[in-house]
Amino acid sequence: MATYDLDEQERLDELKAWWKRWGNLAMIGLAVVIAAFAGWRYWQNHRVTQTLEAATVYEKLTQSLAANDVKGARESGSMLIDQYKATAYAPRAALLLAKLNFVSKDLKSAQAQLEWAAANTKEPVIKDLARLRLAGVQLDQNQLEAALKTLSSAHSDAFAARFDDMKGDVLLAQGKQAEARAAYQSAFGKMKEDNPYRNIVELKLDALGGETK
Protein backbone atom coordinates (compact mmCIF):
# COMPACT_ATOMS: atom_id res chain seq x y z
CA MET A 1 0.00 0.00 0.00
CA ALA A 2 2.88 2.37 0.85
CA THR A 3 4.43 1.71 -2.57
CA TYR A 4 1.10 2.42 -4.21
CA ASP A 5 0.77 5.71 -2.32
CA LEU A 6 4.35 6.67 -3.24
CA ASP A 7 3.73 5.97 -6.92
CA GLU A 8 0.57 8.04 -6.87
CA GLN A 9 2.38 10.89 -5.14
CA GLU A 10 5.18 10.83 -7.73
CA ARG A 11 2.66 10.95 -10.54
CA LEU A 12 0.85 13.80 -8.83
CA ASP A 13 4.10 15.69 -8.39
CA GLU A 14 4.97 15.13 -12.06
CA LEU A 15 1.53 16.40 -13.10
CA LYS A 16 1.92 19.50 -10.93
CA ALA A 17 5.36 20.18 -12.41
CA TRP A 18 4.02 19.74 -15.94
CA TRP A 19 1.07 21.98 -15.25
CA LYS A 20 3.29 24.64 -13.72
CA ARG A 21 5.42 24.66 -16.87
CA TRP A 22 2.78 24.11 -19.57
CA GLY A 23 -0.57 24.84 -17.92
CA ASN A 24 -1.01 28.39 -19.22
CA LEU A 25 -0.09 27.35 -22.74
CA ALA A 26 -2.49 24.42 -22.57
CA MET A 27 -5.31 26.69 -21.41
CA ILE A 28 -4.60 29.13 -24.23
CA GLY A 29 -4.63 26.28 -26.74
CA LEU A 30 -7.89 24.98 -25.35
CA ALA A 31 -9.41 28.46 -25.52
CA VAL A 32 -8.32 28.79 -29.16
CA VAL A 33 -9.89 25.43 -30.02
CA ILE A 34 -13.15 26.35 -28.28
CA ALA A 35 -13.23 29.76 -29.97
CA ALA A 36 -12.55 28.22 -33.38
CA PHE A 37 -15.31 25.65 -32.92
CA ALA A 38 -17.73 28.33 -31.74
CA GLY A 39 -16.82 30.48 -34.75
CA TRP A 40 -17.31 27.55 -37.11
CA ARG A 41 -20.71 26.76 -35.60
CA TYR A 42 -21.71 30.42 -35.87
CA TRP A 43 -20.64 30.55 -39.52
CA GLN A 44 -22.53 27.36 -40.33
CA ASN A 45 -25.68 28.65 -38.66
CA HIS A 46 -25.26 31.99 -40.40
CA ARG A 47 -24.99 30.29 -43.80
CA VAL A 48 -28.11 28.22 -43.17
CA THR A 49 -30.02 31.32 -42.08
CA GLN A 50 -28.81 33.27 -45.11
CA THR A 51 -29.86 30.48 -47.47
CA LEU A 52 -33.33 30.18 -45.96
CA GLU A 53 -33.87 33.93 -46.09
CA ALA A 54 -32.58 34.09 -49.66
CA ALA A 55 -34.95 31.32 -50.69
CA THR A 56 -37.87 33.35 -49.36
CA VAL A 57 -36.78 36.47 -51.25
CA TYR A 58 -36.22 34.46 -54.42
CA GLU A 59 -39.74 33.08 -54.17
CA LYS A 60 -41.02 36.65 -53.97
CA LEU A 61 -38.98 37.45 -57.06
CA THR A 62 -40.50 34.63 -59.09
CA GLN A 63 -43.99 35.49 -57.85
CA SER A 64 -43.49 39.11 -58.90
CA LEU A 65 -42.37 38.02 -62.35
CA ALA A 66 -45.40 35.74 -62.69
CA ALA A 67 -47.65 38.66 -61.75
CA ASN A 68 -45.82 41.05 -64.14
CA ASP A 69 -44.82 43.13 -61.14
CA VAL A 70 -41.56 44.50 -62.55
CA LYS A 71 -40.96 46.87 -59.63
CA GLY A 72 -41.39 44.11 -57.08
CA ALA A 73 -39.16 41.80 -59.10
CA ARG A 74 -36.41 44.39 -59.29
CA GLU A 75 -36.59 45.06 -55.56
CA SER A 76 -36.37 41.37 -54.67
CA GLY A 77 -33.59 40.78 -57.19
CA SER A 78 -31.55 43.73 -55.93
CA MET A 79 -31.99 42.54 -52.36
CA LEU A 80 -30.64 39.10 -53.23
CA ILE A 81 -27.58 40.55 -54.95
CA ASP A 82 -26.87 43.14 -52.25
CA GLN A 83 -27.64 41.16 -49.10
CA TYR A 84 -27.37 37.50 -50.09
CA LYS A 85 -24.59 37.53 -52.69
CA ALA A 86 -22.92 34.47 -51.13
CA THR A 87 -25.96 32.26 -51.77
CA ALA A 88 -26.81 30.38 -54.95
CA TYR A 89 -29.94 32.49 -55.36
CA ALA A 90 -28.10 35.75 -56.09
CA PRO A 91 -26.64 34.73 -59.49
CA ARG A 92 -30.02 33.32 -60.49
CA ALA A 93 -31.59 36.63 -59.55
CA ALA A 94 -29.01 38.42 -61.67
CA LEU A 95 -30.00 36.30 -64.68
CA LEU A 96 -33.65 37.20 -64.20
CA LEU A 97 -32.89 40.90 -63.75
CA ALA A 98 -30.75 40.80 -66.87
CA LYS A 99 -33.70 39.41 -68.79
CA LEU A 100 -35.92 42.22 -67.50
CA ASN A 101 -33.33 44.79 -68.54
CA PHE A 102 -32.93 43.19 -71.95
CA VAL A 103 -36.67 43.27 -72.59
CA SER A 104 -36.78 46.93 -71.57
CA LYS A 105 -33.87 47.66 -73.97
CA ASP A 106 -31.49 48.53 -71.13
CA LEU A 107 -28.63 46.51 -72.57
CA LYS A 108 -25.90 48.06 -70.43
CA SER A 109 -27.67 47.03 -67.23
CA ALA A 110 -28.37 43.59 -68.66
CA GLN A 111 -24.69 43.22 -69.49
CA ALA A 112 -23.66 44.26 -65.98
CA GLN A 113 -26.02 41.72 -64.40
CA LEU A 114 -24.79 38.91 -66.64
CA GLU A 115 -21.15 39.75 -65.95
CA TRP A 116 -21.89 39.69 -62.22
CA ALA A 117 -23.68 36.35 -62.46
CA ALA A 118 -20.82 34.77 -64.41
CA ALA A 119 -18.22 36.09 -61.97
CA ASN A 120 -20.04 35.18 -58.76
CA THR A 121 -21.75 31.85 -59.33
CA LYS A 122 -20.10 28.59 -58.30
CA GLU A 123 -22.39 26.53 -60.51
CA PRO A 124 -20.98 25.66 -63.97
CA VAL A 125 -24.43 25.62 -65.57
CA ILE A 126 -25.29 29.11 -64.33
CA LYS A 127 -21.86 30.38 -65.40
CA ASP A 128 -22.26 28.93 -68.90
CA LEU A 129 -25.75 30.32 -69.28
CA ALA A 130 -24.67 33.76 -68.06
CA ARG A 131 -21.74 33.86 -70.50
CA LEU A 132 -23.85 32.70 -73.42
CA ARG A 133 -26.44 35.40 -72.77
CA LEU A 134 -23.69 37.93 -72.16
CA ALA A 135 -22.23 37.22 -75.57
CA GLY A 136 -25.66 37.78 -77.09
CA VAL A 137 -25.99 41.15 -75.36
CA GLN A 138 -22.49 42.12 -76.45
CA LEU A 139 -23.40 41.17 -80.02
CA ASP A 140 -26.49 43.37 -79.87
CA GLN A 141 -24.27 46.27 -78.78
CA ASN A 142 -21.78 45.55 -81.58
CA GLN A 143 -19.10 44.61 -79.03
CA LEU A 144 -17.95 41.86 -81.36
CA GLU A 145 -14.43 41.26 -80.07
CA ALA A 146 -15.71 41.24 -76.49
CA ALA A 147 -18.37 38.72 -77.48
CA LEU A 148 -15.78 36.41 -79.04
CA LYS A 149 -13.68 36.68 -75.89
CA THR A 150 -16.69 35.74 -73.78
CA LEU A 151 -17.41 32.75 -76.00
CA SER A 152 -13.79 31.60 -75.88
CA SER A 153 -14.04 30.95 -72.13
CA ALA A 154 -14.14 27.37 -70.90
CA HIS A 155 -17.61 25.83 -70.87
CA SER A 156 -19.26 22.47 -70.41
CA ASP A 157 -19.99 20.07 -73.28
CA ALA A 158 -23.71 20.57 -72.67
CA PHE A 159 -23.39 24.18 -73.90
CA ALA A 160 -20.76 23.57 -76.60
CA ALA A 161 -23.21 23.66 -79.51
CA ARG A 162 -24.86 26.85 -78.29
CA PHE A 163 -21.49 28.53 -77.85
CA ASP A 164 -20.47 27.54 -81.38
CA ASP A 165 -23.75 28.81 -82.80
CA MET A 166 -23.38 32.16 -81.05
CA LYS A 167 -19.79 32.35 -82.23
CA GLY A 168 -21.09 31.90 -85.76
CA ASP A 169 -23.47 34.83 -85.27
CA VAL A 170 -20.65 37.07 -84.05
CA LEU A 171 -18.30 36.05 -86.86
CA LEU A 172 -21.04 36.66 -89.41
CA ALA A 173 -21.56 40.13 -87.95
CA GLN A 174 -17.84 40.71 -88.54
CA GLY A 175 -18.26 39.71 -92.16
CA LYS A 176 -16.24 36.52 -91.75
CA GLN A 177 -18.57 34.19 -93.61
CA ALA A 178 -16.19 31.24 -93.97
CA GLU A 179 -15.38 31.25 -90.25
CA ALA A 180 -19.04 31.70 -89.37
CA ARG A 181 -19.93 28.73 -91.56
CA ALA A 182 -17.34 26.59 -89.77
CA ALA A 183 -18.77 27.59 -86.39
CA TYR A 184 -22.31 26.75 -87.49
CA GLN A 185 -21.15 23.40 -88.85
CA SER A 186 -19.51 22.65 -85.53
CA ALA A 187 -22.69 23.58 -83.69
CA PHE A 188 -24.85 21.49 -86.02
CA GLY A 189 -22.62 18.46 -85.57
CA LYS A 190 -22.88 18.65 -81.79
CA MET A 191 -26.68 18.81 -81.71
CA LYS A 192 -28.84 15.72 -81.50
CA GLU A 193 -31.40 15.20 -84.22
CA ASP A 194 -34.30 15.83 -81.84
CA ASN A 195 -32.89 19.18 -80.78
CA PRO A 196 -35.40 21.78 -82.05
CA TYR A 197 -32.67 24.41 -82.33
CA ARG A 198 -30.82 22.22 -84.85
CA ASN A 199 -33.23 23.33 -87.58
CA ILE A 200 -32.35 26.98 -86.94
CA VAL A 201 -28.64 26.26 -87.29
CA GLU A 202 -29.38 24.35 -90.49
CA LEU A 203 -31.21 27.39 -91.89
CA LYS A 204 -28.20 29.55 -91.10
CA LEU A 205 -25.96 27.12 -92.96
CA ASP A 206 -28.31 27.04 -95.91
CA ALA A 207 -28.21 30.82 -96.07
CA LEU A 208 -24.42 30.67 -96.27
CA GLY A 209 -24.43 27.77 -98.69
CA GLY A 210 -22.63 25.49 -96.28
CA GLU A 211 -22.78 21.76 -95.79
CA THR A 212 -24.42 20.48 -92.63
CA LYS A 213 -22.21 17.44 -92.29
Buried (B, 14 or more C-beta within 10 A) or exposed (E): EEEEEEEEEEEEEEEEEEEEEEEEEEEEEEEEEEEEEEEEEEEEEEEEEBBEBBBEBBEBBBEBBEEEBEEBBBBBBBBBBEBBBBBBBBBBBBBBBBBBBBEEEBBEBBBBBBBBBBEBBEEEEBBBBBBBBBBBBBBBBEBBEBBBEBBEEEBEEEBBBBBBBBBBBBBBBBEBBEBBBBBBBBBBEBBEEEEEEBEBBBEBBEEBEBEEE
